[in-house]
Amino acid sequence: MKLPPLSLVSYSASLKLTLFLFLLFGAGSILWHFTEHELKNWLITVPMLLLALNLMTALLTNKIFRFQGWLLLFHIGLLLILLLIGISQVTKLIGNVEVTNGSVYDSSIAQWQQGVLHPNRLDDLQFRLDGFSINYAPAFGLPQRLDTQAKLIWLDESGVLKSGIVGDNIPLEIHGYKFYTTFNKGFAPMFKWIPHNGEPVQGSVHLPSWPANEFNQSSDLQIPGTPYKLWLNLKFVDTIIANDRPSEFRIPNEYTLVVRAGENRQELLPGESMVLDSGRLQFLGLNTWMGFQIHYDWALPWLLAVSLLAVFGLGGHFWHKFAPTPWLDEDNK
Amino acid sequence: MEQEQLSLWLAVVAYVIAGVLAIFGVVLHKKFNRSIQGFMWAGLMLHAVAITLRWIRLEHGPYLTMFEILSSNLFTFMLFFAVIYWRYPPIRGSAAVVIPLLFIMMAWMMFTPHDAGMIPASFDTIWLWVHIGFGKIFMASVLVAVGLGGVIVLRKYLWAEQRFSNLPSNERLDDLAFRFMALGLIFDSLMLIAGALWAHDAWGRYWGWDPLETWAFMTWLVLVITLHLRSTFKLTPERGAYLIFTVFILGFLTFYGIPFISDAPHQGTFG
């Protein structure tokens, strides 16, 4: 194997280059905030890759690492951190999914971004949302979200049915996928479509997130197997989340659903129907939905371990560096 | 509530007297060490009473509002410095730099609304305590380094050279300052790791480059650059001191500037 010219290796391992790359990394991190370009992640990735290269060549060529084991440990830790971040990027998955209260999680409506090497198993996961609560309390004249709790029933890795409460800092974990409750939630009108020909079907529509979209509680409903696209709007006067007292997200006591099909506009109460040419749409009532954040990253425990290893190495290095000379001289100077 | 306010005011008065005595001690070339130490510890005890009373009243620790963060940080920094002051007599003169720096925090704290805040659910984790604990030790270490660096820089001026003549040489102060910077790097690294663990539990991601995370990383990076520069190039104590100031200013702005701009102690905390 032919080695690259020595000058190139020593230049790649240079401490001056390290300092330059640190500055590049810092500049990239700041610039990252001020650009929306699709390639903006490279502002961070390129300096990290160059730092990894610089560190690797330094570890191979710099003699200081042969004599200072703790310093070597710290720098190996840093290199492993960079390596694991890279592996994490190509194997992780981040996504979100909305689940209707009382319904099972449906991977087909989940949205996610995954690394090229991620073995996607979202279809294998099964859980049901059996109710949730989100509490609020007034703070400085505005409601502030307190705790979020969701009751779930799920099938674990060995196929055993389990139930429990998750929320805030405690996610549901199945097959390495973590489902975190979020503040994202809203109302879900439920319908039954009874066609003249065929079997009735039941479903729900997730209205925009509450209270972020308090004044825009409308959505479209495509009736299955028909060209009908209806416009829905939820109307109620209840104060759900109060500014001046503790409150809990809940279904309003009284509400109507405005349904518009072309020129045909009706305000439906629970149980009422709208008759269309090919069938009847019955409004069953109001339900709720909750948004979950999905996270998968197998590299995380390793990242934590090597980070701690690196800090341990750093501590050992400084200890050995400073221990031979006292913090103050014998004459206390 | 009144006892709480009274204790806090008395604590600030004690700190201010300690700081003023430290300055007079340097200017008049007199030793007020016992008095300074006494006022620092008296202030710390009164401050501890004020924090405890508020803790009992609100049923949560001092980490939620800007007032609480300023108060608990001031307490930690003062405690850290008081221990150093007691343990290392030769560098006591640096109190004339360190305590006046803390006057800024005291003034800010007293003029910040003392209202109570609500605890977000994401704060219900042990990692919050670990994260902020490491952060406080990091900043306190850098603060002591700033005090030592401040003496080095002030010595450039003839009047100050004589005033600080009873402190160790610039080279020795520089060595000590960088020991505290090294300690700072360890605790800053641990703070970032604990913060990542907290963020992962709270928001499902360990690092999101939010403004506070970005600037916390920048502070870490500049701290690393500072230590790297010192080991790569033979920096003069004065240049080393300016680098220490840079780290402190960046750390201070990250601690207080970013949350101040984003109206929350940790942007991304409140959803």
Interface residues (C-beta under 8 A of the other chain):
Chain A: L15 K16 T18 L19 F22 L23 F25 G26 S29 I30 W32 H33 I44 I94 A137 A139 F140 Q144 R145 L146 D147 T148 G167 D168 N169 I170 P171 K178 Y180 T182 F183 Q293 H295 L300 L303 L304 S307 L308 A310 V311 L314 G315 F318 K321 F322 T325 W327 L328 D329 N332 K333
Chain B: Y88 P89 P90 D115 G117 M118 I119 P120 A121 S122 D124 T125 P168 S169 R172 D175 L176 R179 A182 L183 L185 I186 S189 L190 I193 A196 L197 H200 D201 A202 W203 G204 R205 Y206 W209 P211 T214 F217 M218 L221 V222 V224 I225 H228 L229 T232 F270 G271
